[in-house]
Structures are given as C-alpha cells and as structure tokens.
Amino acid sequence: MPSDAIQCKPLEVAVGDRGIERAIKHLKRKVATEGILRELKMRRHYMKPSIKRRKKQAEAARRRRKRARMDAAPRT
C-alpha cells in the first residue's frame, strides 16, 4: 500500500421511502461535488510534471476568464 494514500470517510447515501432511483441520483451528485470522477480520470494515465503544470495553469486561466465574464455580465 502506498504511503501517500489519502484516508477519507466513505460516501454514504441512505435509501429511504423515496426509492433507489432517488438514492442513486443523490450519490451521483455527491460523487460529482467531491470530485472523485475527475480524480479517477486524472490518475488513469501518467502525466509528466511539466504537462501537469501546464494543465493546471490552463485550468486556472479558464476559471479566471469565466469569473471575469460573470463579473462583466449585466445583472438583470
């Protein structure tokens, strides 16, 4: 087992009176907000540190552009 493994609490979704479909929808929402699928996709293939750094910078620039666009948009 690698020493840099992250210990996290498991995701739990209670299946109540509303049914399994509702619980699955809730689980998918939790997985998306936790960023688990994004992390799995990133770890699927090895990425060189230089490429990882470039991707990180590009992602930050994209977020900045989006934030600037949201701030510049007229509020209705």
Secondary structure, DSSP 8 states (H G I E B T S, - for coil): --TT------------TT-HHHHHHHHHHHHHHHTHHHHHHHHHS---HHHHHHHHHHHHHHHHHHHHHHHHS---
